[in-house]
Amino acid sequence: MARKAYDSFVSNPGHGSRDTNLNNRLFSFYGNGRPQLWKVAWSDYKRHPWLGSGPGTYEQQWDRHRSLSLNVRDAHNLYLEQLAEVGPFGLALLAIALATPLALAVRARGAPLAGAALAAYVAFLVHAAVDWDWEVTAVPLVALLCGIALLASRRPEREPRALGLPSRLTALIATSALAALAFVGLVGNLALASSRHAAGRGDWQKSAAEARRAASWAPWSSDARDLLGQAQLQQGHIAAAAASFGQALAKDPQEWQLWLDLYSATSGREAQHAFRRTYELNPRGDAG
């Protein structure tokens, strides 16, 4: 039974092997490609053992080194992906943060509902090792609230005391800075979403305008320049589209989709180079 379970888990997913019936999948040990996902993450860590390959780079590493024609963005293992992207120091910081409620849970066992909060928190920690639901905002938020509840239940009762003026000013400045940063990110993301929606309707003029607005609010984003280039390409502005794709690649040169976009807007040696880079970064893809 153990051998059958192991063979089922590590088997390669074929084109017709995905079972969409959740009742059948509940009692199946089929890993749906997870061993292959984890192998790429581990290989990435071994290539960058100290600082990792960079935050958010797992998808690029998977496209370049995958053994399956699956399109994924995450390693389906929070801890292994953290190790691959930011190295052992980043993983250690994550482990300290997540383990703190566990370390104090023993002392909080007498508090009402502490056991329920601990069970939910542990379930999240285990689930994060086999899936990517930790990226769904509501899931880690509930888990972190359970962890905070464990920390709060351990805190001894004491008389509340007012914060001094220096503490209040520090909190106000920090909160204002975070609010400003969140506002900038919100406006940029809203502009990106509006540009994508306009492109889906075929309104390329509005898509280009919203992409420019996104680029002004989020100058670090390659997505804004890519969307602008796609809108310009659809409007027949070939040279402008190639320039936008080039600006996007300057921000994210390891993204194969940007090289493919550049290939569609160029010709001659430049197009050959763009297609070659597309293949190098995604050799098992269906770019053609």
N, C-alpha and C positions, 0 to 999 in steps of 0.2 A: 504493500500500500504506500509506503514512504517513497519507494522508487517510482511508482506510477505518479504520485503527486509531484515529485521533483521533475520528472520528465515532462509532465504536463505544464509545469510552471516555466521551464526554460525552453520549451518548444518555440520555433520560429513562427510568427503569425503569417499565414498565407493570405492571399487575396480573398478567399472565401471562408476563412476560419473565424471571422468575427461573428459572435452570437449576440444579436441585439435583444434577445429575450432575457430580461433581468432575472426572471425566476430561475432560468438555467444557469446563469452566471453566478448566482448566489452560492451554489454548491460546487463550483468549479475552481480548480487550482491554476487554471490557465493564466499565465502572467501577462499576456497581451504585449509582449515585447519588452517588458520591464528589465529582464536580465541584460538585454542588449543596450537599453538606455543607460543602465548603471555602469556597464562596461565602458561606454564612451566617456562617462563622467570620471570614472576612475583613471582611465588612460589620460584624460585631460589633466587631472591632478598630478599624475606622474611626470607629465611634460612641464608643468609649472608648479613645483612642489612647495614653494615658499609663499608666493603672493597670489597664486591662481591665475587664470586667464582673463579675469576682469568680470565685474558684475554684469549680469544679463547676457553673457556670451555663450551659454550652453547651447542655445539653438544653432548658433553658427558652428560650434564644434560638432554637433550632431550632424548637420548637413554635410560637413566635410568628411567625417570619419564613420558615418553610420554604415551598418551592414544590412539594414532593412529600408525599404522605400516607404517609411512612415514619416509623416510631417508632424513634428512635436516641437514644443517650445521649452518644456521642462523635463528634468530627469526623473520625475515621479518619485523623488526622494529628496526632501528638503535638505537633509544633512549632507548627503553626498554631493548635491548640487552646490551647496554653500562651500564645501571643501574644494570643489573643482574651480569655482569662480573667484573666491577670495582667499583661498588657502587655509592652512591650519589655524592661523591667528583669528581670521574671521569666523571660522567654525567654533573656536573656543569662546569668543564673545557671545555667539548665539547660544552655545551650550550653557554658559553662565546665566544668561538672562532667562532661559527656559527652565533651568534646573532650580532656580531660587525658590519658586513656590513649592517644589517637591521637598527641598531641604527643610522648609519650615512647616510642612503639612503635618508632620508627626506631632509637633507641639500644638497644632490647631485642631487636633482630632476631637476635642471635647466641645467644640463650637457647633451650633446647630447647622445642619446641611453642609458641613465641611467635607464629609465623605462623598456626598453627591458632587460637589464642586471638584474634588480631587479626581473622581472617576471620569468626569467629563473632560478635565484637563489632560489626564493620562491618555484618554481615547484620542484626543487631538494629536498628542505627541507621537503616538504609535501610527496613526493614520498618515501623518506627514511624512513617514518613512516609506510609504508605498503609493502615494498619489500626490496630485498637485492642488488639491482643494484648499491648501493654505493660501493660495492666491485669490480665492474668493473672499472678499472683504468680510462678509458676515461670519464665516467659519472661524478665522483666527481671532476676530473681535470677541466672539462669545467665549472662546477658549481663554483669551487673555483676561477677560472679565472674571472668569472662574479662578484664574491664577491670582488676580488682584484680591478677590474675595478671601482666598486662603491667607494672603499676606495681611489683609486687614483684620481677619479674625484672630491672628496671632498677636496683633498689637495690643498692649495692655491699656486698660482704661485709665485715662488721666484727664485732668482739667484742661479744656482748650485755652490756648493763649494766643494773643494777637501777634501778628508778624510786625516786625519793625519796619521803618521807612526804607532802609536799604534793601531789605528782602522784597518789599512790595515793588520798588522800582525795578529791581532785577527781574522779577516775574513779569512785570508789565512790558519791559523791553524785549524779553525773550518771547513772550506771547505775540507781541506786535510783529516781530521779525518772522516768526513762524506763520502768522496770518498773512503777511505780505507774500511770503514764498508760496503759500498755498493758493493765494489769489492769482499770482502769475501763472502757476501751473494749471489752475482751473480754466483761465481764459485761453491759454494755449491749447489745452485739450479740447475745449469746446469748439475752437476754430478748426482744429483737425477733424473733429467729428462732423462739423458742418461741411467741410471740404469733401469728405468721403461721401456724405449723403448727396451732395450736389453732383458728384461724379457718378453716383449710382443712377441719378435721374438723367444723366447726359447734359447737365447744365455746366459746361466746362468753364464758362466765364466766371460764374460764381465760385466754382471750385478753385480756380486760380486765385481769385480775390481772397477767399478764406484761407488758402494755403499761405499767401503772403502775410496775412494777419497772424497766422500761427507762427510763421518764421520770425516775425518781429517780436512776439511775446516769448517764444521759445527758440532762441537762436542756436541752441545746442542740438536741436532736433533734426535728424536726417529725414524723418517722415514728412515734415513740412515741405522741404525742398523736393522730395520725391513726388509728392502729390502735385506740387506746382509744375514739375517737369511733365507729369502725365497729362495734366490739363493743357499745357502748352503744346504738347505733341498732338493731342486730339484737335487742337485748333490750327494745326499746320505750322506752328512756329518751331521748326526743327532745331535751329541753332540755339534758340533760347532754352528749349527743352534739354538739349545736350549740356548746356551750361548749368542748368539746375541740377541735373543728375550728377554732374561733376562736383558741384558744391555739396550734394548729399554724400557722395563717396568720400569727400575730404573729411567728413565727420564720422563716417562708418565704413571704412574701406573693406571690411570683412563680410559685408552683407551681399550675398550673391544676387539677390533680386535687384539691387541697385545697378550692378554690372549688367544684368540682363536688360534693364531699362535703358542704360546707356548704349548698349548694342543696338536697340531698336531706333535710336535717334542719331546714329553715326554710320559711317561707311568707311571702306578701305581698311588701312592698318589699325585705325582706332577701333573700328568695329571688331576686327579680328582679335585685338588685345582684350576687348571687353568680353567677347564670347569665351576666350580662353580662360580668363579669370572666373567667369561664371562656372565653367566646368571644373576648374580647380577647387572652387569653394563648395560645389554641390555636384560631385561626380555621379551620384545616383539619382539626381533629380530628373524631372520631366520638363526641363527648360525649353526643349525644342517644341 
